[in-house]
Amino acid sequence: MQRFAKWIVHHRRVIVILAVLLLIPSVIGYSKTFVNYDILSYLPENLDSMIGQKYLDKDFNMGSSAMLVVDNMEDKDVVNLKNQIKEVPGVHKVIWADDIKDTSIPNDVLPDDFKKIFYSDTGTMMIISFEDSAASPSTFQAIAQIRSISNKNCFLAGMTAIVKDTKDIVETEMPKYVLVAVLLSMIVLFLSLESTIVPLIFMLGIVFPIIYNFGSNVFLGQVSYITQALAAVLQLGVTMDFSIFLLHRYNEECTKQSDRENAMATAIVATFNSITGSSLTTIAGFLALCTMSLKLGADIGIVMAKGVLLGVISTLTVLPSLLMTFDHAIGKYRHRVLIHETKKIPQFIVKHHKGILVVFVLLLIPFSVAQGKVSQYYALDQTLPQDLNSIVSTNKLKKDFKMDTTHFVLVSDQLDDYKIKNLTEELQNVDGVNEALSYEKYVGGGIPTAFEPAAIQETFNQGGHKMILVNSLYKAGSDQCNAQLDEMKKIAKSYDADAVIAGEGAMTKDLVQVADIDFKNVSVVSILAVFVIILISFKSISIPVLLVAAIEFAITVNMGIPYFTGTVIPFIASIVIGTIQLGATIDYAILMTNRFREELNNGSVPEQAMLTAVTKCSTSILTSGLTFFSATLGVVLVSRVDLIKSLCSMLARGALISMVTIIFVLPAILLLFNKVIEKTSYHWIQNKTNSKEIETA
């Protein structure tokens, strides 16, 4: 390793040139990476709702659809608009009342249920289905063109339109996330580092692994918009401490060696041992997300684990090259720092460590209870600003046509017509159902001669399945809607054992159930993975228990706060926040514990060893924690997307809570359990005799 470190130092210009050249394929890969803005598409494919969604997409071409509400427009003009929309590339079909009757025939001829579907007190509605998925480029282009040919009295509603607006707002905001995160992080670095140039070099050094990470995502096929939006900010916050470790060790070696190249080579070797161990826990935390049934977890987990690995490699190769290249300027431009070592806080912690533990226990109880009572939301339209075009339109659709949620019940076309008619009528009687429509419901009772059964049949009967359209008064993801779906499923299965229900409501209900299971699985796996890594690293049974317990306390406080503030959080937060916070901040605990052990082995009694550990580690922990806080806070200040804003708000708060926990609570825990640690760890104190002599003296 020493030889490799010297090679890096001697060939620093070659490394910088190679690093810059590697940006080219990375940028190309980034431009070719598909970003998926449809979270529901990440549900497991074996769920009934996803099977039904495939039927809708493959057989009925209704996998992606939108509703266009048209106010104060004559029927002949609506027909003209419909014909224009049919010609838009990417549009598969447009369904309106003229598919059932001629526009010259009065609307009163329509059955009441069909009239409710197509007409409100102020206007009418047409259903638009698209050729490709809701998150495909062709669908996005089609939506944009439909909006351009529609006037101000037209409102394009539904999940497909919402997905398009999500894409637009995230793409607009994402550069701002990175810019504000960088600016706030640099402020923290300026306050904590003496050199005026180093913060700039740190940011330049982190640019390389971030771009490499984004470029290599092309090999994954696609990434979610949540991953795309947060990856750069999280990677900056999580891996910046690697750069801080390298700089501090380099400065230390420079005081011992006159040759600065040898000092950097020694620092690289020492940093390699430090950050590889700490990065493993971070990577393990992110990879734990891959155990989620919701494939969004693997999406975030793989990208972030990859980002941490690239951050480690860059810290050991590119950053030393940059620091050596600008070494003269680093030493020339210096300023006073505000974040520095202090004696009073460590002395207070050591002196009052038992009282701190009492407070720790007293806080743990209420926050543990509160964590389980935090309210969550699952409806994706709640994550977006309510003044967006699609949200305004969807709210109007729900109000005017009483279509809060639309369910699609799909049964075999071998089912007798009278059974489908009876099934439709039973579904109509379920609580909260506004109307249930099927072709058979009207054929059985006879329909006016002006109707064209073939046109209706094409809409409701395709590919071996028949569809029953059910409009619900309940909001997707609500307890009422979920109970309604349970009853509908029971009724449908009594007629056809293979019946499935598709649509936003059914998929959101499955999302609720999957998220609950994922939360438990991810928490257990992440804790076990980090536990094993710490166990191997320290060769101790008790150390991983105590370190993980400290961070889990910080996570519990973080996750319990929304209950006391009355905040409703997005469902994904409860799954990923704990894992990310554990993986990202366990490094602080490892750093503090390592220094405590080092001082014990230097012969210090436990109290003095902890005093030195807190004094020497606090600056690094504060700098790293505040950098993570600043990076995620930047997104909170900029984002209008509540899902992203909530995640970053909780991560920012979690960084502060973990930072305070490691500086105050962990030292108290280690002091209290020092004897237990010594008995349950292999060679915890190697210089035990000398330590006892000093303690006796």
MARFI-198168 format. One line per field, with one value per residue (C-alpha): residue number from 0; residue in three letters; x, y, z. Coordinates in steps of 0.2 Angstrom, whole numbers. Example, Ala and Ser with C-alpha at 12.3 -4.5 7.8 and 13.67 -1.06 7.14 Angstrom:
2
resi	c(0, 1)
resn	c(ALA, SER)
east	c(62, 68)
north	c(-22, -5)
up	c(39, 36)
! end
This chain:
697
resi	c(0, 1, 2, 3, 4, 5, 6, 7, 8, 9, 10, 11, 12, 13, 14, 15, 16, 17, 18, 19, 20, 21, 22, 23, 24, 25, 26, 27, 28, 29, 30, 31, 32, 33, 34, 35, 36, 37, 38, 39, 40, 41, 42, 43, 44, 45, 46, 47, 48, 49, 50, 51, 52, 53, 54, 55, 56, 57, 58, 59, 60, 61, 62, 63, 64, 65, 66, 67, 68, 69, 70, 71, 72, 73, 74, 75, 76, 77, 78, 79, 80, 81, 82, 83, 84, 85, 86, 87, 88, 89, 90, 91, 92, 93, 94, 95, 96, 97, 98, 99, 100, 101, 102, 103, 104, 105, 106, 107, 108, 109, 110, 111, 112, 113, 114, 115, 116, 117, 118, 119, 120, 121, 122, 123, 124, 125, 126, 127, 128, 129, 130, 131, 132, 133, 134, 135, 136, 137, 138, 139, 140, 141, 142, 143, 144, 145, 146, 147, 148, 149, 150, 151, 152, 153, 154, 155, 156, 157, 158, 159, 160, 161, 162, 163, 164, 165, 166, 167, 168, 169, 170, 171, 172, 173, 174, 175, 176, 177, 178, 179, 180, 181, 182, 183, 184, 185, 186, 187, 188, 189, 190, 191, 192, 193, 194, 195, 196, 197, 198, 199, 200, 201, 202, 203, 204, 205, 206, 207, 208, 209, 210, 211, 212, 213, 214, 215, 216, 217, 218, 219, 220, 221, 222, 223, 224, 225, 226, 227, 228, 229, 230, 231, 232, 233, 234, 235, 236, 237, 238, 239, 240, 241, 242, 243, 244, 245, 246, 247, 248, 249, 250, 251, 252, 253, 254, 255, 256, 257, 258, 259, 260, 261, 262, 263, 264, 265, 266, 267, 268, 269, 270, 271, 272, 273, 274, 275, 276, 277, 278, 279, 280, 281, 282, 283, 284, 285, 286, 287, 288, 289, 290, 291, 292, 293, 294, 295, 296, 297, 298, 299, 300, 301, 302, 303, 304, 305, 306, 307, 308, 309, 310, 311, 312, 313, 314, 315, 316, 317, 318, 319, 320, 321, 322, 323, 324, 325, 326, 327, 328, 329, 330, 331, 332, 333, 334, 335, 336, 337, 338, 339, 340, 341, 342, 343, 344, 345, 346, 347, 348, 349, 350, 351, 352, 353, 354, 355, 356, 357, 358, 359, 360, 361, 362, 363, 364, 365, 366, 367, 368, 369, 370, 371, 372, 373, 374, 375, 376, 377, 378, 379, 380, 381, 382, 383, 384, 385, 386, 387, 388, 389, 390, 391, 392, 393, 394, 395, 396, 397, 398, 399, 400, 401, 402, 403, 404, 405, 406, 407, 408, 409, 410, 411, 412, 413, 414, 415, 416, 417, 418, 419, 420, 421, 422, 423, 424, 425, 426, 427, 428, 429, 430, 431, 432, 433, 434, 435, 436, 437, 438, 439, 440, 441, 442, 443, 444, 445, 446, 447, 448, 449, 450, 451, 452, 453, 454, 455, 456, 457, 458, 459, 460, 461, 462, 463, 464, 465, 466, 467, 468, 469, 470, 471, 472, 473, 474, 475, 476, 477, 478, 479, 480, 481, 482, 483, 484, 485, 486, 487, 488, 489, 490, 491, 492, 493, 494, 495, 496, 497, 498, 499, 500, 501, 502, 503, 504, 505, 506, 507, 508, 509, 510, 511, 512, 513, 514, 515, 516, 517, 518, 519, 520, 521, 522, 523, 524, 525, 526, 527, 528, 529, 530, 531, 532, 533, 534, 535, 536, 537, 538, 539, 540, 541, 542, 543, 544, 545, 546, 547, 548, 549, 550, 551, 552, 553, 554, 555, 556, 557, 558, 559, 560, 561, 562, 563, 564, 565, 566, 567, 568, 569, 570, 571, 572, 573, 574, 575, 576, 577, 578, 579, 580, 581, 582, 583, 584, 585, 586, 587, 588, 589, 590, 591, 592, 593, 594, 595, 596, 597, 598, 599, 600, 601, 602, 603, 604, 605, 606, 607, 608, 609, 610, 611, 612, 613, 614, 615, 616, 617, 618, 619, 620, 621, 622, 623, 624, 625, 626, 627, 628, 629, 630, 631, 632, 633, 634, 635, 636, 637, 638, 639, 640, 641, 642, 643, 644, 645, 646, 647, 648, 649, 650, 651, 652, 653, 654, 655, 656, 657, 658, 659, 660, 661, 662, 663, 664, 665, 666, 667, 668, 669, 670, 671, 672, 673, 674, 675, 676, 677, 678, 679, 680, 681, 682, 683, 684, 685, 686, 687, 688, 689, 690, 691, 692, 693, 694, 695, 696)
resn	c(MET, GLN, ARG, PHE, ALA, LYS, TRP, ILE, VAL, HIS, HIS, ARG, ARG, VAL, ILE, VAL, ILE, LEU, ALA, VAL, LEU, LEU, LEU, ILE, PRO, SER, VAL, ILE, GLY, TYR, SER, LYS, THR, PHE, VAL, ASN, TYR, ASP, ILE, LEU, SER, TYR, LEU, PRO, GLU, ASN, LEU, ASP, SER, MET, ILE, GLY, GLN, LYS, TYR, LEU, ASP, LYS, ASP, PHE, ASN, MET, GLY, SER, SER, ALA, MET, LEU, VAL, VAL, ASP, ASN, MET, GLU, ASP, LYS, ASP, VAL, VAL, ASN, LEU, LYS, ASN, GLN, ILE, LYS, GLU, VAL, PRO, GLY, VAL, HIS, LYS, VAL, ILE, TRP, ALA, ASP, ASP, ILE, LYS, ASP, THR, SER, ILE, PRO, ASN, ASP, VAL, LEU, PRO, ASP, ASP, PHE, LYS, LYS, ILE, PHE, TYR, SER, ASP, THR, GLY, THR, MET, MET, ILE, ILE, SER, PHE, GLU, ASP, SER, ALA, ALA, SER, PRO, SER, THR, PHE, GLN, ALA, ILE, ALA, GLN, ILE, ARG, SER, ILE, SER, ASN, LYS, ASN, CYS, PHE, LEU, ALA, GLY, MET, THR, ALA, ILE, VAL, LYS, ASP, THR, LYS, ASP, ILE, VAL, GLU, THR, GLU, MET, PRO, LYS, TYR, VAL, LEU, VAL, ALA, VAL, LEU, LEU, SER, MET, ILE, VAL, LEU, PHE, LEU, SER, LEU, GLU, SER, THR, ILE, VAL, PRO, LEU, ILE, PHE, MET, LEU, GLY, ILE, VAL, PHE, PRO, ILE, ILE, TYR, ASN, PHE, GLY, SER, ASN, VAL, PHE, LEU, GLY, GLN, VAL, SER, TYR, ILE, THR, GLN, ALA, LEU, ALA, ALA, VAL, LEU, GLN, LEU, GLY, VAL, THR, MET, ASP, PHE, SER, ILE, PHE, LEU, LEU, HIS, ARG, TYR, ASN, GLU, GLU, CYS, THR, LYS, GLN, SER, ASP, ARG, GLU, ASN, ALA, MET, ALA, THR, ALA, ILE, VAL, ALA, THR, PHE, ASN, SER, ILE, THR, GLY, SER, SER, LEU, THR, THR, ILE, ALA, GLY, PHE, LEU, ALA, LEU, CYS, THR, MET, SER, LEU, LYS, LEU, GLY, ALA, ASP, ILE, GLY, ILE, VAL, MET, ALA, LYS, GLY, VAL, LEU, LEU, GLY, VAL, ILE, SER, THR, LEU, THR, VAL, LEU, PRO, SER, LEU, LEU, MET, THR, PHE, ASP, HIS, ALA, ILE, GLY, LYS, TYR, ARG, HIS, ARG, VAL, LEU, ILE, HIS, GLU, THR, LYS, LYS, ILE, PRO, GLN, PHE, ILE, VAL, LYS, HIS, HIS, LYS, GLY, ILE, LEU, VAL, VAL, PHE, VAL, LEU, LEU, LEU, ILE, PRO, PHE, SER, VAL, ALA, GLN, GLY, LYS, VAL, SER, GLN, TYR, TYR, ALA, LEU, ASP, GLN, THR, LEU, PRO, GLN, ASP, LEU, ASN, SER, ILE, VAL, SER, THR, ASN, LYS, LEU, LYS, LYS, ASP, PHE, LYS, MET, ASP, THR, THR, HIS, PHE, VAL, LEU, VAL, SER, ASP, GLN, LEU, ASP, ASP, TYR, LYS, ILE, LYS, ASN, LEU, THR, GLU, GLU, LEU, GLN, ASN, VAL, ASP, GLY, VAL, ASN, GLU, ALA, LEU, SER, TYR, GLU, LYS, TYR, VAL, GLY, GLY, GLY, ILE, PRO, THR, ALA, PHE, GLU, PRO, ALA, ALA, ILE, GLN, GLU, THR, PHE, ASN, GLN, GLY, GLY, HIS, LYS, MET, ILE, LEU, VAL, ASN, SER, LEU, TYR, LYS, ALA, GLY, SER, ASP, GLN, CYS, ASN, ALA, GLN, LEU, ASP, GLU, MET, LYS, LYS, ILE, ALA, LYS, SER, TYR, ASP, ALA, ASP, ALA, VAL, ILE, ALA, GLY, GLU, GLY, ALA, MET, THR, LYS, ASP, LEU, VAL, GLN, VAL, ALA, ASP, ILE, ASP, PHE, LYS, ASN, VAL, SER, VAL, VAL, SER, ILE, LEU, ALA, VAL, PHE, VAL, ILE, ILE, LEU, ILE, SER, PHE, LYS, SER, ILE, SER, ILE, PRO, VAL, LEU, LEU, VAL, ALA, ALA, ILE, GLU, PHE, ALA, ILE, THR, VAL, ASN, MET, GLY, ILE, PRO, TYR, PHE, THR, GLY, THR, VAL, ILE, PRO, PHE, ILE, ALA, SER, ILE, VAL, ILE, GLY, THR, ILE, GLN, LEU, GLY, ALA, THR, ILE, ASP, TYR, ALA, ILE, LEU, MET, THR, ASN, ARG, PHE, ARG, GLU, GLU, LEU, ASN, ASN, GLY, SER, VAL, PRO, GLU, GLN, ALA, MET, LEU, THR, ALA, VAL, THR, LYS, CYS, SER, THR, SER, ILE, LEU, THR, SER, GLY, LEU, THR, PHE, PHE, SER, ALA, THR, LEU, GLY, VAL, VAL, LEU, VAL, SER, ARG, VAL, ASP, LEU, ILE, LYS, SER, LEU, CYS, SER, MET, LEU, ALA, ARG, GLY, ALA, LEU, ILE, SER, MET, VAL, THR, ILE, ILE, PHE, VAL, LEU, PRO, ALA, ILE, LEU, LEU, LEU, PHE, ASN, LYS, VAL, ILE, GLU, LYS, THR, SER, TYR, HIS, TRP, ILE, GLN, ASN, LYS, THR, ASN, SER, LYS, GLU, ILE, GLU, THR, ALA)
east	c(0, 15, 22, 5, 3, 20, 15, -1, 9, 23, 10, -2, -3, -7, -21, -29, -28, -36, -49, -54, -55, -66, -79, -82, -90, -98, -107, -113, -119, -128, -137, -143, -149, -168, -176, -192, -205, -218, -215, -230, -221, -208, -221, -217, -224, -233, -246, -263, -263, -248, -255, -270, -260, -252, -269, -274, -258, -257, -275, -284, -270, -276, -260, -257, -272, -278, -294, -297, -311, -318, -329, -341, -338, -351, -352, -346, -331, -327, -328, -315, -304, -305, -300, -285, -280, -282, -268, -256, -241, -241, -260, -268, -287, -298, -315, -330, -349, -349, -342, -359, -371, -371, -369, -385, -395, -399, -389, -404, -404, -388, -391, -388, -371, -364, -370, -361, -345, -345, -355, -354, -365, -352, -344, -339, -324, -315, -303, -286, -276, -257, -247, -233, -231, -235, -216, -211, -204, -217, -231, -223, -222, -240, -246, -236, -244, -261, -259, -253, -269, -281, -288, -289, -305, -297, -290, -279, -280, -275, -259, -251, -252, -246, -231, -227, -227, -217, -203, -204, -203, -189, -178, -180, -176, -162, -148, -153, -152, -134, -129, -137, -130, -112, -113, -120, -107, -93, -98, -96, -79, -73, -78, -69, -53, -39, -35, -46, -42, -45, -65, -64, -52, -64, -79, -69, -63, -81, -87, -77, -85, -103, -102, -94, -109, -122, -113, -112, -131, -133, -128, -143, -155, -165, -165, -180, -182, -180, -163, -158, -163, -155, -140, -128, -133, -132, -115, -108, -114, -109, -92, -85, -79, -67, -59, -58, -49, -36, -32, -31, -19, -9, -7, -2, 11, 18, 23, 33, 41, 50, 46, 28, 27, 31, 19, 5, 10, 9, -7, -15, -10, -17, -33, -35, -36, -48, -60, -62, -68, -80, -86, -91, -104, -111, -111, -119, -133, -137, -136, -149, -162, -160, -170, -185, -199, -202, -189, -186, -176, -163, -163, -158, -147, -136, -134, -128, -117, -109, -107, -99, -87, -82, -80, -67, -58, -58, -52, -37, -32, -39, -40, -22, -17, -27, -20, -2, -5, -12, -1, 8, -9, -16, -2, -2, -20, -26, -39, -46, -58, -74, -75, -61, -56, -63, -60, -76, -88, -78, -75, -94, -97, -85, -90, -109, -109, -121, -133, -132, -137, -152, -158, -154, -166, -180, -180, -179, -196, -208, -199, -200, -219, -221, -211, -225, -238, -232, -245, -239, -247, -246, -255, -242, -252, -249, -231, -233, -237, -256, -255, -247, -258, -261, -265, -278, -285, -286, -295, -307, -310, -314, -325, -335, -337, -335, -320, -308, -302, -305, -304, -303, -310, -304, -312, -312, -322, -328, -339, -357, -365, -378, -365, -355, -371, -374, -356, -357, -373, -365, -350, -362, -368, -352, -350, -341, -344, -351, -355, -350, -350, -349, -355, -366, -375, -384, -385, -395, -408, -409, -401, -407, -405, -395, -381, -367, -363, -348, -340, -344, -338, -321, -319, -324, -319, -301, -288, -298, -303, -319, -317, -329, -326, -329, -328, -325, -328, -313, -296, -282, -272, -285, -292, -309, -303, -292, -307, -318, -305, -305, -324, -323, -310, -320, -335, -325, -316, -333, -337, -320, -306, -293, -301, -290, -292, -280, -279, -271, -281, -277, -258, -258, -266, -252, -239, -246, -244, -227, -220, -225, -216, -201, -199, -196, -185, -174, -172, -167, -155, -146, -143, -137, -125, -118, -117, -107, -95, -91, -90, -76, -68, -67, -67, -80, -97, -102, -95, -107, -122, -117, -113, -128, -139, -132, -137, -153, -157, -154, -165, -179, -178, -178, -192, -203, -202, -215, -228, -225, -225, -241, -231, -237, -223, -221, -222, -204, -197, -200, -191, -176, -172, -166, -155, -147, -145, -137, -125, -120, -117, -111, -94, -94, -97, -83, -71, -75, -73, -57, -49, -55, -47, -31, -30, -33, -19, -8, -10, -24, -37, -55, -60, -44, -45, -63, -59, -45, -56, -70, -58, -49, -64, -77, -70, -70, -88, -95, -87, -94, -111, -113, -108, -121, -134, -130, -131, -148, -154, -150, -163, -176, -174, -176, -188, -207, -209, -214, -208, -190, -192, -198, -184, -170, -178, -177, -160, -154, -162, -155, -137, -138, -146, -133, -119, -125, -128, -111, -102, -113, -122, -109, -95, -106, -111, -93, -88, -102, -99, -80, -78, -90, -82, -65, -72, -81, -68, -52, -37, -47, -33, -16, -6, -16, -2, 4, -14, -17, 0, -6, -23, -15, -3)
north	c(0, 12, 9, 13, 28, 35, 31, 42, 56, 55, 53, 66, 76, 60, 55, 72, 71, 54, 59, 73, 62, 50, 64, 62, 45, 49, 64, 53, 40, 52, 59, 42, 36, 35, 43, 35, 47, 34, 27, 15, 6, 0, -12, -30, -38, -52, -41, -42, -23, -24, -39, -29, -15, -26, -31, -13, -8, -24, -27, -11, 2, 10, 8, 26, 38, 55, 64, 80, 91, 104, 118, 129, 121, 116, 98, 101, 110, 96, 84, 95, 95, 77, 74, 85, 75, 59, 64, 69, 56, 45, 45, 28, 32, 46, 41, 53, 53, 54, 36, 31, 43, 55, 73, 78, 67, 75, 70, 64, 48, 43, 31, 41, 32, 36, 54, 55, 49, 61, 77, 88, 104, 115, 104, 87, 75, 64, 49, 49, 33, 33, 21, 20, 20, 35, 39, 37, 51, 49, 51, 66, 74, 70, 78, 94, 94, 91, 106, 117, 114, 115, 132, 139, 130, 113, 104, 88, 77, 60, 52, 52, 71, 72, 61, 74, 89, 79, 77, 96, 102, 90, 94, 113, 111, 98, 110, 122, 107, 104, 123, 127, 111, 116, 134, 129, 115, 127, 139, 125, 120, 138, 140, 124, 123, 136, 136, 146, 136, 118, 120, 124, 109, 97, 102, 100, 83, 78, 83, 68, 54, 62, 63, 46, 39, 47, 42, 24, 23, 20, 2, 0, 4, 17, 27, 34, 53, 52, 44, 56, 71, 66, 56, 71, 79, 63, 58, 75, 74, 56, 56, 73, 66, 55, 71, 78, 63, 64, 82, 81, 66, 75, 90, 79, 70, 87, 91, 75, 74, 88, 79, 84, 70, 57, 65, 63, 45, 41, 50, 40, 24, 29, 36, 20, 10, 23, 26, 8, 2, 17, 17, -2, 2, 16, 5, -9, 3, 8, -10, -15, -5, -18, -30, -20, -28, -11, -10, 9, 3, -6, 9, 21, 8, 3, 20, 27, 12, 14, 33, 29, 17, 29, 43, 32, 28, 47, 52, 40, 45, 61, 72, 69, 74, 90, 94, 91, 101, 116, 113, 131, 140, 130, 135, 153, 158, 155, 162, 160, 146, 146, 127, 122, 111, 116, 110, 115, 103, 87, 91, 93, 77, 67, 74, 72, 56, 48, 62, 62, 44, 47, 60, 48, 35, 48, 54, 36, 31, 45, 46, 27, 28, 43, 35, 22, 35, 46, 49, 44, 48, 37, 47, 54, 70, 76, 77, 91, 109, 111, 125, 114, 112, 93, 95, 109, 99, 83, 92, 99, 82, 75, 89, 90, 72, 64, 54, 54, 37, 26, 7, -5, -22, -35, -52, -66, -64, -82, -75, -75, -58, -60, -63, -48, -38, -44, -41, -23, -20, -28, -16, -2, -5, -5, 10, 25, 19, 33, 22, 6, 3, -12, -16, -30, -19, -10, -24, -35, -21, -16, 0, 14, 11, 27, 18, 8, -7, -11, 5, 2, -16, -11, 0, -14, -30, -34, -47, -61, -49, -38, -22, -14, 4, 9, 27, 30, 44, 40, 46, 33, 27, 32, 19, 21, 17, 2, -5, -2, -11, -26, -28, -26, -39, -51, -48, -50, -66, -74, -72, -75, -82, -74, -57, -42, -24, -11, 8, 20, 15, -3, 0, 13, 0, -13, 1, 3, -16, -17, -2, -9, -25, -16, -5, -20, -30, -15, -10, -27, -30, -14, -16, -33, -28, -14, -25, -38, -25, -17, -34, -39, -22, -21, -40, -36, -42, -27, -13, -15, -16, 0, 9, 4, 8, 25, 29, 20, 32, 46, 38, 36, 54, 59, 48, 53, 72, 72, 65, 80, 93, 85, 83, 69, 61, 52, 33, 31, 41, 28, 15, 24, 38, 26, 16, 31, 39, 23, 21, 39, 43, 27, 33, 46, 33, 22, 37, 42, 24, 21, 36, 31, 14, 22, 33, 18, 9, 24, 22, 34, 30, 29, 47, 55, 44, 50, 68, 67, 57, 70, 84, 78, 70, 83, 95, 81, 76, 93, 97, 81, 82, 100, 97, 83, 95, 109, 99, 92, 108, 116, 105, 109, 127, 125, 110, 112, 93, 88, 70, 76, 91, 79, 66, 80, 88, 72, 68, 86, 84, 67, 72, 85, 73, 59, 72, 78, 59, 54, 69, 68, 52, 39, 44, 42, 25, 20, 26, 17, 0, 1, -14, -24, -19, -25, -42, -44, -38, -46, -36, -20, -14, -21, -10, -15, -16, 2, 8, 1, 9, 26, 23, 18, 33)
up	c(0, 4, -14, -21, -11, -17, -35, -33, -26, -39, -54, -47, -64, -74, -61, -63, -82, -81, -69, -81, -96, -87, -85, -103, -104, -87, -94, -109, -98, -87, -103, -108, -91, -91, -76, -69, -62, -58, -40, -42, -56, -43, -34, -35, -51, -43, -34, -41, -44, -54, -64, -67, -73, -85, -92, -93, -102, -114, -118, -115, -118, -102, -92, -94, -96, -92, -91, -100, -92, -104, -97, -107, -124, -137, -142, -160, -153, -141, -156, -165, -150, -148, -166, -164, -149, -158, -170, -157, -158, -143, -140, -143, -141, -135, -128, -127, -127, -146, -146, -139, -147, -161, -155, -163, -151, -134, -119, -110, -121, -111, -96, -80, -76, -93, -91, -74, -83, -97, -91, -76, -72, -81, -94, -101, -100, -112, -107, -116, -117, -122, -132, -119, -100, -90, -87, -105, -116, -129, -116, -109, -126, -130, -114, -118, -135, -129, -117, -131, -142, -127, -121, -104, -101, -102, -88, -90, -75, -68, -63, -80, -80, -62, -67, -81, -69, -57, -70, -75, -57, -52, -67, -64, -46, -46, -51, -37, -25, -29, -30, -13, -5, -11, -5, 12, 14, 9, 23, 36, 28, 29, 47, 52, 40, 42, 23, 12, -3, 4, 4, -15, -18, -7, -18, -34, -27, -24, -41, -49, -40, -41, -60, -61, -50, -61, -77, -72, -68, -86, -83, -71, -85, -76, -59, -50, -49, -30, -32, -46, -35, -19, -25, -27, -11, -1, -8, -4, 14, 17, 9, 14, 30, 20, 13, 31, 38, 24, 26, 45, 44, 30, 41, 56, 45, 39, 57, 58, 41, 31, 14, 10, -3, 9, 22, 9, 5, 24, 25, 11, 19, 36, 28, 19, 35, 43, 29, 22, 38, 41, 23, 24, 37, 26, 11, 21, 27, 9, 2, 16, 6, -8, 3, 1, -10, -17, -30, -26, -11, -22, -34, -20, -11, -26, -33, -15, -11, -28, -24, -7, -15, -29, -15, -6, -22, -27, -9, -10, -28, -35, -19, -14, -32, -31, -13, -19, -35, -25, -10, -11, -12, 3, 14, 8, 10, 28, 40, 58, 61, 72, 74, 85, 100, 116, 134, 143, 134, 135, 154, 156, 147, 157, 174, 171, 161, 173, 172, 153, 153, 164, 152, 138, 145, 149, 131, 124, 131, 124, 108, 106, 108, 97, 83, 81, 80, 67, 53, 35, 18, 2, -11, -23, -27, -9, -13, -26, -25, -26, -39, -52, -68, -65, -47, -50, -64, -54, -40, -52, -59, -42, -38, -54, -58, -40, -46, -32, -37, -52, -50, -64, -60, -73, -75, -88, -104, -101, -87, -92, -96, -83, -70, -75, -74, -56, -51, -58, -47, -32, -34, -36, -19, -10, 2, -6, -24, -35, -50, -58, -77, -88, -105, -99, -87, -101, -114, -102, -100, -118, -124, -136, -155, -156, -146, -154, -144, -154, -148, -130, -131, -138, -122, -110, -118, -124, -124, -115, -101, -97, -88, -75, -72, -54, -48, -29, -18, -7, -9, -14, 1, 14, 26, 18, 1, 7, 15, 0, -11, 1, 0, -19, -21, -10, -22, -38, -32, -28, -47, -54, -43, -55, -55, -51, -47, -55, -54, -43, -28, -29, -32, -17, -6, -10, -7, 10, 14, 6, 14, 31, 28, 20, 35, 47, 35, 31, 49, 54, 40, 41, 60, 58, 43, 53, 69, 60, 52, 69, 78, 66, 66, 85, 89, 102, 106, 117, 106, 91, 103, 111, 95, 86, 101, 102, 83, 85, 99, 88, 74, 86, 92, 74, 68, 84, 82, 68, 80, 92, 78, 70, 54, 41, 33, 16, 18, 10, 24, 38, 27, 21, 34, 48, 36, 29, 46, 53, 38, 36, 55, 63, 57, 70, 83, 76, 76, 94, 100, 91, 99, 116, 114, 108, 123, 135, 126, 129, 147, 152, 164, 157, 161, 155, 139, 136, 139, 126, 114, 115, 113, 98, 89, 91, 78, 65, 70, 70, 53, 45, 54, 49, 31, 30, 38, 27, 11, 15, 22, 5, -3, 10, 7, -12, -15, -18, -19, -2, -4, -7, 5, 19, 16, 16, 31, 41, 35, 40, 57, 59, 56, 70, 82, 78, 80, 97, 102, 98, 106, 122, 124, 117, 129, 143, 137, 134, 151, 160, 151, 150, 161, 151, 135, 142, 146, 130, 118, 111, 116, 120, 131, 126, 138, 153, 166, 162, 163, 180, 186, 181, 189, 205, 205)
! end
